[in-house]
Amino acid sequence: MQLTVRYFAGARAAAGRTEETASAGRSLDALVDELAARHGDRLATVLKAASFLIDGVACHDRQAPLPAGVTVDVLPPFAGG
């Protein structure tokens, strides 16, 4: 059971890829911890400030289990206006 993680802007640069898969069924916080461990300090720093969309909807409950098949978008803070 998998989910898709897509990286944008600075998160993409820090992860070194545009997307990847991860195991479903755990919380966003647990997923973020795994991604930081997988890719190192540079991505961990970005993840601390990032916003997350789950199938295009802002995630407000970081402890809710992520079901299989969803897409998690990692959106770092954007500069400009």
Gaussian input, Z-matrix of N, CA and C with variables (Angstrom, degrees):
# hf/3-21g

backbone

0 1
 N
 C     1     B1
 C     2     B2     1     A1
 N     3     B3     2     A2     1     D1
 C     4     B4     3     A3     2     D2
 C     5     B5     4     A4     3     D3
 N     6     B6     5     A5     4     D4
 C     7     B7     6     A6     5     D5
 C     8     B8     7     A7     6     D6
 N     9     B9     8     A8     7     D7
 C    10    B10     9     A9     8     D8
 C    11    B11    10    A10     9     D9
 N    12    B12    11    A11    10    D10
 C    13    B13    12    A12    11    D11
 C    14    B14    13    A13    12    D12
 N    15    B15    14    A14    13    D13
 C    16    B16    15    A15    14    D14
 C    17    B17    16    A16    15    D15
 N    18    B18    17    A17    16    D16
 C    19    B19    18    A18    17    D17
 C    20    B20    19    A19    18    D18
 N    21    B21    20    A20    19    D19
 C    22    B22    21    A21    20    D20
 C    23    B23    22    A22    21    D21
 N    24    B24    23    A23    22    D22
 C    25    B25    24    A24    23    D23
 C    26    B26    25    A25    24    D24
 N    27    B27    26    A26    25    D25
 C    28    B28    27    A27    26    D26
 C    29    B29    28    A28    27    D27
 N    30    B30    29    A29    28    D28
 C    31    B31    30    A30    29    D29
 C    32    B32    31    A31    30    D30
 N    33    B33    32    A32    31    D31
 C    34    B34    33    A33    32    D32
 C    35    B35    34    A34    33    D33
 N    36    B36    35    A35    34    D34
 C    37    B37    36    A36    35    D35
 C    38    B38    37    A37    36    D36
 N    39    B39    38    A38    37    D37
 C    40    B40    39    A39    38    D38
 C    41    B41    40    A40    39    D39
 N    42    B42    41    A41    40    D40
 C    43    B43    42    A42    41    D41
 C    44    B44    43    A43    42    D42
 N    45    B45    44    A44    43    D43
 C    46    B46    45    A45    44    D44
 C    47    B47    46    A46    45    D45
 N    48    B48    47    A47    46    D46
 C    49    B49    48    A48    47    D47
 C    50    B50    49    A49    48    D48
 N    51    B51    50    A50    49    D49
 C    52    B52    51    A51    50    D50
 C    53    B53    52    A52    51    D51
 N    54    B54    53    A53    52    D52
 C    55    B55    54    A54    53    D53
 C    56    B56    55    A55    54    D54
 N    57    B57    56    A56    55    D55
 C    58    B58    57    A57    56    D56
 C    59    B59    58    A58    57    D57
 N    60    B60    59    A59    58    D58
 C    61    B61    60    A60    59    D59
 C    62    B62    61    A61    60    D60
 N    63    B63    62    A62    61    D61
 C    64    B64    63    A63    62    D62
 C    65    B65    64    A64    63    D63
 N    66    B66    65    A65    64    D64
 C    67    B67    66    A66    65    D65
 C    68    B68    67    A67    66    D66
 N    69    B69    68    A68    67    D67
 C    70    B70    69    A69    68    D68
 C    71    B71    70    A70    69    D69
 N    72    B72    71    A71    70    D70
 C    73    B73    72    A72    71    D71
 C    74    B74    73    A73    72    D72
 N    75    B75    74    A74    73    D73
 C    76    B76    75    A75    74    D74
 C    77    B77    76    A76    75    D75
 N    78    B78    77    A77    76    D76
 C    79    B79    78    A78    77    D77
 C    80    B80    79    A79    78    D78
 N    81    B81    80    A80    79    D79
 C    82    B82    81    A81    80    D80
 C    83    B83    82    A82    81    D81
 N    84    B84    83    A83    82    D82
 C    85    B85    84    A84    83    D83
 C    86    B86    85    A85    84    D84
 N    87    B87    86    A86    85    D85
 C    88    B88    87    A87    86    D86
 C    89    B89    88    A88    87    D87
 N    90    B90    89    A89    88    D88
 C    91    B91    90    A90    89    D89
 C    92    B92    91    A91    90    D90
 N    93    B93    92    A92    91    D91
 C    94    B94    93    A93    92    D92
 C    95    B95    94    A94    93    D93
 N    96    B96    95    A95    94    D94
 C    97    B97    96    A96    95    D95
 C    98    B98    97    A97    96    D96
 N    99    B99    98    A98    97    D97
 C   100   B100    99    A99    98    D98
 C   101   B101   100   A100    99    D99
 N   102   B102   101   A101   100   D100
 C   103   B103   102   A102   101   D101
 C   104   B104   103   A103   102   D102
 N   105   B105   104   A104   103   D103
 C   106   B106   105   A105   104   D104
 C   107   B107   106   A106   105   D105
 N   108   B108   107   A107   106   D106
 C   109   B109   108   A108   107   D107
 C   110   B110   109   A109   108   D108
 N   111   B111   110   A110   109   D109
 C   112   B112   111   A111   110   D110
 C   113   B113   112   A112   111   D111
 N   114   B114   113   A113   112   D112
 C   115   B115   114   A114   113   D113
 C   116   B116   115   A115   114   D114
 N   117   B117   116   A116   115   D115
 C   118   B118   117   A117   116   D116
 C   119   B119   118   A118   117   D117
 N   120   B120   119   A119   118   D118
 C   121   B121   120   A120   119   D119
 C   122   B122   121   A121   120   D120
 N   123   B123   122   A122   121   D121
 C   124   B124   123   A123   122   D122
 C   125   B125   124   A124   123   D123
 N   126   B126   125   A125   124   D124
 C   127   B127   126   A126   125   D125
 C   128   B128   127   A127   126   D126
 N   129   B129   128   A128   127   D127
 C   130   B130   129   A129   128   D128
 C   131   B131   130   A130   129   D129
 N   132   B132   131   A131   130   D130
 C   133   B133   132   A132   131   D131
 C   134   B134   133   A133   132   D132
 N   135   B135   134   A134   133   D133
 C   136   B136   135   A135   134   D134
 C   137   B137   136   A136   135   D135
 N   138   B138   137   A137   136   D136
 C   139   B139   138   A138   137   D137
 C   140   B140   139   A139   138   D138
 N   141   B141   140   A140   139   D139
 C   142   B142   141   A141   140   D140
 C   143   B143   142   A142   141   D141
 N   144   B144   143   A143   142   D142
 C   145   B145   144   A144   143   D143
 C   146   B146   145   A145   144   D144
 N   147   B147   146   A146   145   D145
 C   148   B148   147   A147   146   D146
 C   149   B149   148   A148   147   D147
 N   150   B150   149   A149   148   D148
 C   151   B151   150   A150   149   D149
 C   152   B152   151   A151   150   D150
 N   153   B153   152   A152   151   D151
 C   154   B154   153   A153   152   D152
 C   155   B155   154   A154   153   D153
 N   156   B156   155   A155   154   D154
 C   157   B157   156   A156   155   D155
 C   158   B158   157   A157   156   D156
 N   159   B159   158   A158   157   D157
 C   160   B160   159   A159   158   D158
 C   161   B161   160   A160   159   D159
 N   162   B162   161   A161   160   D160
 C   163   B163   162   A162   161   D161
 C   164   B164   163   A163   162   D162
 N   165   B165   164   A164   163   D163
 C   166   B166   165   A165   164   D164
 C   167   B167   166   A166   165   D165
 N   168   B168   167   A167   166   D166
 C   169   B169   168   A168   167   D167
 C   170   B170   169   A169   168   D168
 N   171   B171   170   A170   169   D169
 C   172   B172   171   A171   170   D170
 C   173   B173   172   A172   171   D171
 N   174   B174   173   A173   172   D172
 C   175   B175   174   A174   173   D173
 C   176   B176   175   A175   174   D174
 N   177   B177   176   A176   175   D175
 C   178   B178   177   A177   176   D176
 C   179   B179   178   A178   177   D177
 N   180   B180   179   A179   178   D178
 C   181   B181   180   A180   179   D179
 C   182   B182   181   A181   180   D180
 N   183   B183   182   A182   181   D181
 C   184   B184   183   A183   182   D182
 C   185   B185   184   A184   183   D183
 N   186   B186   185   A185   184   D184
 C   187   B187   186   A186   185   D185
 C   188   B188   187   A187   186   D186
 N   189   B189   188   A188   187   D187
 C   190   B190   189   A189   188   D188
 C   191   B191   190   A190   189   D189
 N   192   B192   191   A191   190   D190
 C   193   B193   192   A192   191   D191
 C   194   B194   193   A193   192   D192
 N   195   B195   194   A194   193   D193
 C   196   B196   195   A195   194   D194
 C   197   B197   196   A196   195   D195
 N   198   B198   197   A197   196   D196
 C   199   B199   198   A198   197   D197
 C   200   B200   199   A199   198   D198
 N   201   B201   200   A200   199   D199
 C   202   B202   201   A201   200   D200
 C   203   B203   202   A202   201   D201
 N   204   B204   203   A203   202   D202
 C   205   B205   204   A204   203   D203
 C   206   B206   205   A205   204   D204
 N   207   B207   206   A206   205   D205
 C   208   B208   207   A207   206   D206
 C   209   B209   208   A208   207   D207
 N   210   B210   209   A209   208   D208
 C   211   B211   210   A210   209   D209
 C   212   B212   211   A211   210   D210
 N   213   B213   212   A212   211   D211
 C   214   B214   213   A213   212   D212
 C   215   B215   214   A214   213   D213
 N   216   B216   215   A215   214   D214
 C   217   B217   216   A216   215   D215
 C   218   B218   217   A217   216   D216
 N   219   B219   218   A218   217   D217
 C   220   B220   219   A219   218   D218
 C   221   B221   220   A220   219   D219
 N   222   B222   221   A221   220   D220
 C   223   B223   222   A222   221   D221
 C   224   B224   223   A223   222   D222
 N   225   B225   224   A224   223   D223
 C   226   B226   225   A225   224   D224
 C   227   B227   226   A226   225   D225
 N   228   B228   227   A227   226   D226
 C   229   B229   228   A228   227   D227
 C   230   B230   229   A229   228   D228
 N   231   B231   230   A230   229   D229
 C   232   B232   231   A231   230   D230
 C   233   B233   232   A232   231   D231
 N   234   B234   233   A233   232   D232
 C   235   B235   234   A234   233   D233
 C   236   B236   235   A235   234   D234
 N   237   B237   236   A236   235   D235
 C   238   B238   237   A237   236   D236
 C   239   B239   238   A238   237   D237
 N   240   B240   239   A239   238   D238
 C   241   B241   240   A240   239   D239
 C   242   B242   241   A241   240   D240

   B1=1.4417
   B2=1.5278
   B3=1.3091
   B4=1.4579
   B5=1.5249
   B6=1.3113
   B7=1.4481
   B8=1.5172
   B9=1.3148
   B10=1.4604
   B11=1.5196
   B12=1.3203
   B13=1.4656
   B14=1.5210
   B15=1.3399
   B16=1.4671
   B17=1.5216
   B18=1.3207
   B19=1.4602
   B20=1.5267
   B21=1.3222
   B22=1.4535
   B23=1.5279
   B24=1.3384
   B25=1.4789
   B26=1.5296
   B27=1.3311
   B28=1.4608
   B29=1.5171
   B30=1.3211
   B31=1.4659
   B32=1.5259
   B33=1.3248
   B34=1.4688
   B35=1.5259
   B36=1.3211
   B37=1.4664
   B38=1.5294
   B39=1.3219
   B40=1.4672
   B41=1.5279
   B42=1.3329
   B43=1.4687
   B44=1.5288
   B45=1.3360
   B46=1.4530
   B47=1.5217
   B48=1.3222
   B49=1.4642
   B50=1.5189
   B51=1.3147
   B52=1.4612
   B53=1.5184
   B54=1.3257
   B55=1.4654
   B56=1.5144
   B57=1.3424
   B58=1.4567
   B59=1.5191
   B60=1.3076
   B61=1.4568
   B62=1.5200
   B63=1.3390
   B64=1.4632
   B65=1.5280
   B66=1.3019
   B67=1.4615
   B68=1.5164
   B69=1.3236
   B70=1.4641
   B71=1.5279
   B72=1.3380
   B73=1.4586
   B74=1.5036
   B75=1.3012
   B76=1.4699
   B77=1.5149
   B78=1.3067
   B79=1.4632
   B80=1.5266
   B81=1.3182
   B82=1.4658
   B83=1.5209
   B84=1.3343
   B85=1.4708
   B86=1.5316
   B87=1.3229
   B88=1.4694
   B89=1.5255
   B90=1.3263
   B91=1.4580
   B92=1.5224
   B93=1.3277
   B94=1.4676
   B95=1.5271
   B96=1.3279
   B97=1.4711
   B98=1.5297
   B99=1.3279
   B100=1.4645
   B101=1.5268
   B102=1.3371
   B103=1.4648
   B104=1.5271
   B105=1.3259
   B106=1.4635
   B107=1.5253
   B108=1.3220
   B109=1.4646
   B110=1.5289
   B111=1.3199
   B112=1.4588
   B113=1.5265
   B114=1.3381
   B115=1.4691
   B116=1.5280
   B117=1.3071
   B118=1.4506
   B119=1.5234
   B120=1.3339
   B121=1.4651
   B122=1.5206
   B123=1.3186
   B124=1.4660
   B125=1.5328
   B126=1.3295
   B127=1.4582
   B128=1.5227
   B129=1.3153
   B130=1.4691
   B131=1.5219
   B132=1.3182
   B133=1.4701
   B134=1.5234
   B135=1.3236
   B136=1.4687
   B137=1.5240
   B138=1.3231
   B139=1.4567
   B140=1.5227
   B141=1.3256
   B142=1.4662
   B143=1.5242
   B144=1.3257
   B145=1.4678
   B146=1.5282
   B147=1.3201
   B148=1.4639
   B149=1.5268
   B150=1.3299
   B151=1.4618
   B152=1.5218
   B153=1.3233
   B154=1.4580
   B155=1.5230
   B156=1.3167
   B157=1.4571
   B158=1.5210
   B159=1.3298
   B160=1.4555
   B161=1.5262
   B162=1.3157
   B163=1.4714
   B164=1.5294
   B165=1.3404
   B166=1.4552
   B167=1.5140
   B168=1.3284
   B169=1.4615
   B170=1.5299
   B171=1.3451
   B172=1.4697
   B173=1.5292
   B174=1.3073
   B175=1.4647
   B176=1.5231
   B177=1.3329
   B178=1.4703
   B179=1.5272
   B180=1.3193
   B181=1.4635
   B182=1.5181
   B183=1.3135
   B184=1.4629
   B185=1.5248
   B186=1.3377
   B187=1.4635
   B188=1.5263
   B189=1.3321
   B190=1.4676
   B191=1.5276
   B192=1.3284
   B193=1.4659
   B194=1.5298
   B195=1.3146
   B196=1.4635
   B197=1.5221
   B198=1.3429
   B199=1.4600
   B200=1.5261
   B201=1.2969
   B202=1.4622
   B203=1.5206
   B204=1.3265
   B205=1.4467
   B206=1.5127
   B207=1.3471
   B208=1.4629
   B209=1.5226
   B210=1.3367
   B211=1.4588
   B212=1.5104
   B213=1.3260
   B214=1.4613
   B215=1.5184
   B216=1.3287
   B217=1.4547
   B218=1.5194
   B219=1.3274
   B220=1.4619
   B221=1.5332
   B222=1.3376
   B223=1.4631
   B224=1.5182
   B225=1.3225
   B226=1.4581
   B227=1.5348
   B228=1.3302
   B229=1.4510
   B230=1.5376
   B231=1.3039
   B232=1.4561
   B233=1.5140
   B234=1.3054
   B235=1.4639
   B236=1.5243
   B237=1.2863
   B238=1.4533
   B239=1.5098
   B240=1.3045
   B241=1.4649
   B242=1.4827
   A1=108.37
   A2=115.03
   A3=121.31
   A4=111.66
   A5=115.04
   A6=123.37
   A7=107.43
   A8=116.66
   A9=121.96
   A10=108.89
   A11=116.25
   A12=122.77
   A13=106.94
   A14=116.20
   A15=121.11
   A16=108.66
   A17=115.52
   A18=122.40
   A19=110.35
   A20=116.31
   A21=121.87
   A22=110.20
   A23=115.53
   A24=124.48
   A25=111.19
   A26=117.48
   A27=121.74
   A28=114.06
   A29=117.14
   A30=119.90
   A31=110.17
   A32=116.24
   A33=120.63
   A34=110.23
   A35=116.75
   A36=120.46
   A37=111.12
   A38=117.00
   A39=120.63
   A40=112.10
   A41=116.90
   A42=120.49
   A43=111.87
   A44=116.04
   A45=119.82
   A46=113.51
   A47=116.47
   A48=121.29
   A49=109.48
   A50=116.17
   A51=119.92
   A52=112.38
   A53=116.68
   A54=119.80
   A55=110.49
   A56=113.64
   A57=121.49
   A58=108.51
   A59=116.67
   A60=120.77
   A61=109.39
   A62=114.02
   A63=121.38
   A64=107.37
   A65=116.56
   A66=121.32
   A67=110.63
   A68=115.75
   A69=122.07
   A70=109.26
   A71=115.13
   A72=120.58
   A73=115.75
   A74=117.50
   A75=119.25
   A76=109.22
   A77=115.95
   A78=121.36
   A79=111.66
   A80=115.07
   A81=120.52
   A82=110.33
   A83=117.31
   A84=119.24
   A85=111.12
   A86=117.56
   A87=120.49
   A88=110.68
   A89=117.12
   A90=120.47
   A91=110.71
   A92=117.24
   A93=121.33
   A94=110.41
   A95=117.29
   A96=120.68
   A97=110.81
   A98=117.35
   A99=120.72
   A100=111.22
   A101=116.56
   A102=120.10
   A103=111.13
   A104=117.20
   A105=120.93
   A106=110.59
   A107=117.44
   A108=120.95
   A109=110.95
   A110=116.52
   A111=121.89
   A112=112.01
   A113=117.41
   A114=120.86
   A115=114.77
   A116=119.27
   A117=120.81
   A118=116.53
   A119=113.35
   A120=121.72
   A121=113.94
   A122=117.19
   A123=119.36
   A124=110.48
   A125=117.26
   A126=119.38
   A127=110.60
   A128=118.30
   A129=120.51
   A130=110.99
   A131=117.25
   A132=121.24
   A133=111.02
   A134=116.68
   A135=120.73
   A136=110.32
   A137=117.58
   A138=121.42
   A139=112.65
   A140=117.75
   A141=120.90
   A142=111.83
   A143=117.58
   A144=121.49
   A145=112.75
   A146=117.67
   A147=121.56
   A148=112.22
   A149=114.13
   A150=122.94
   A151=106.68
   A152=115.87
   A153=120.70
   A154=110.37
   A155=115.17
   A156=121.81
   A157=107.87
   A158=115.75
   A159=121.63
   A160=106.07
   A161=116.02
   A162=121.50
   A163=111.14
   A164=116.38
   A165=122.02
   A166=115.76
   A167=118.27
   A168=122.42
   A169=108.81
   A170=115.96
   A171=120.41
   A172=110.41
   A173=115.58
   A174=121.80
   A175=109.29
   A176=115.97
   A177=120.84
   A178=112.03
   A179=117.91
   A180=121.81
   A181=108.37
   A182=115.41
   A183=120.80
   A184=112.81
   A185=118.17
   A186=121.74
   A187=112.68
   A188=118.23
   A189=121.26
   A190=109.81
   A191=117.77
   A192=120.35
   A193=111.11
   A194=116.07
   A195=122.25
   A196=108.63
   A197=117.95
   A198=119.62
   A199=112.86
   A200=115.64
   A201=121.48
   A202=109.50
   A203=115.04
   A204=121.24
   A205=115.89
   A206=117.81
   A207=118.69
   A208=110.34
   A209=114.28
   A210=121.38
   A211=108.14
   A212=116.15
   A213=122.55
   A214=107.53
   A215=116.54
   A216=121.83
   A217=109.09
   A218=116.07
   A219=122.75
   A220=107.66
   A221=115.34
   A222=121.58
   A223=109.85
   A224=117.67
   A225=119.43
   A226=109.25
   A227=117.47
   A228=119.25
   A229=109.62
   A230=116.26
   A231=121.59
   A232=110.06
   A233=117.36
   A234=122.60
   A235=109.02
   A236=115.29
   A237=119.77
   A238=112.39
   A239=115.21
   A240=116.63
   A241=111.55
   D1=115.91
   D2=-172.53
   D3=-122.71
   D4=160.78
   D5=169.14
   D6=-131.16
   D7=165.93
   D8=-179.53
   D9=-109.84
   D10=134.62
   D11=174.16
   D12=-111.36
   D13=124.90
   D14=176.61
   D15=-113.42
   D16=134.96
   D17=-178.84
   D18=-107.22
   D19=141.03
   D20=179.17
   D21=-125.75
   D22=147.68
   D23=174.10
   D24=50.20
   D25=-124.13
   D26=-176.35
   D27=-61.68
   D28=-28.85
   D29=176.72
   D30=-67.51
   D31=-38.73
   D32=177.34
   D33=-62.67
   D34=-44.02
   D35=179.06
   D36=-64.03
   D37=-41.39
   D38=-178.10
   D39=-70.16
   D40=-35.60
   D41=179.72
   D42=-81.33
   D43=-22.62
   D44=-178.67
   D45=75.49
   D46=21.89
   D47=179.67
   D48=-162.65
   D49=163.80
   D50=179.42
   D51=-90.37
   D52=-30.15
   D53=177.61
   D54=-160.06
   D55=165.34
   D56=176.93
   D57=-160.80
   D58=170.60
   D59=176.63
   D60=-106.47
   D61=157.76
   D62=177.07
   D63=-148.42
   D64=165.72
   D65=179.28
   D66=-71.36
   D67=138.46
   D68=177.38
   D69=-88.51
   D70=175.35
   D71=173.56
   D72=95.09
   D73=-0.70
   D74=177.18
   D75=-121.62
   D76=176.08
   D77=-174.95
   D78=-77.16
   D79=163.49
   D80=174.70
   D81=-60.54
   D82=-41.52
   D83=178.85
   D84=-59.63
   D85=-41.16
   D86=178.40
   D87=-66.83
   D88=-39.35
   D89=177.07
   D90=-62.89
   D91=-44.48
   D92=179.36
   D93=-59.94
   D94=-41.94
   D95=177.64
   D96=-61.06
   D97=-42.55
   D98=179.30
   D99=-64.62
   D100=-44.38
   D101=-179.35
   D102=-63.26
   D103=-40.11
   D104=177.88
   D105=-63.95
   D106=-42.14
   D107=178.62
   D108=-66.61
   D109=-36.31
   D110=-177.85
   D111=-70.37
   D112=-37.46
   D113=-171.25
   D114=-113.51
   D115=-8.01
   D116=173.32
   D117=95.74
   D118=-174.21
   D119=-171.53
   D120=-62.35
   D121=-36.04
   D122=-177.41
   D123=-61.46
   D124=-47.69
   D125=178.19
   D126=-70.68
   D127=-36.84
   D128=178.57
   D129=-56.42
   D130=-40.43
   D131=178.23
   D132=-64.21
   D133=-43.52
   D134=178.59
   D135=-63.89
   D136=-43.03
   D137=-177.50
   D138=-62.21
   D139=-30.93
   D140=179.13
   D141=-63.01
   D142=-30.90
   D143=-176.91
   D144=-104.59
   D145=-4.07
   D146=-172.89
   D147=-77.03
   D148=158.25
   D149=167.87
   D150=-104.71
   D151=156.89
   D152=-176.52
   D153=-130.74
   D154=135.20
   D155=173.31
   D156=-111.94
   D157=137.15
   D158=175.70
   D159=-112.11
   D160=111.18
   D161=-174.48
   D162=50.58
   D163=41.76
   D164=174.78
   D165=85.17
   D166=1.51
   D167=-178.62
   D168=-115.08
   D169=135.19
   D170=179.74
   D171=-57.38
   D172=135.95
   D173=-179.73
   D174=-89.71
   D175=120.54
   D176=179.20
   D177=-110.88
   D178=-17.07
   D179=178.93
   D180=-114.83
   D181=94.34
   D182=-175.63
   D183=-75.57
   D184=-3.21
   D185=179.05
   D186=-102.43
   D187=-8.95
   D188=-179.36
   D189=-70.47
   D190=140.39
   D191=177.93
   D192=-63.70
   D193=139.49
   D194=177.39
   D195=-91.37
   D196=118.82
   D197=-177.75
   D198=-74.34
   D199=160.38
   D200=176.66
   D201=-62.30
   D202=144.74
   D203=175.17
   D204=89.63
   D205=-9.25
   D206=179.61
   D207=-77.34
   D208=162.75
   D209=174.13
   D210=-114.66
   D211=127.19
   D212=177.45
   D213=-106.26
   D214=117.58
   D215=177.07
   D216=-96.26
   D217=130.40
   D218=178.19
   D219=-102.79
   D220=113.47
   D221=-175.64
   D222=-115.83
   D223=105.89
   D224=177.40
   D225=-72.33
   D226=163.97
   D227=176.30
   D228=-59.58
   D229=138.78
   D230=179.83
   D231=-105.42
   D232=140.81
   D233=177.15
   D234=-91.40
   D235=161.02
   D236=176.30
   D237=95.75
   D238=-167.09
   D239=-179.14
   D240=-166.61

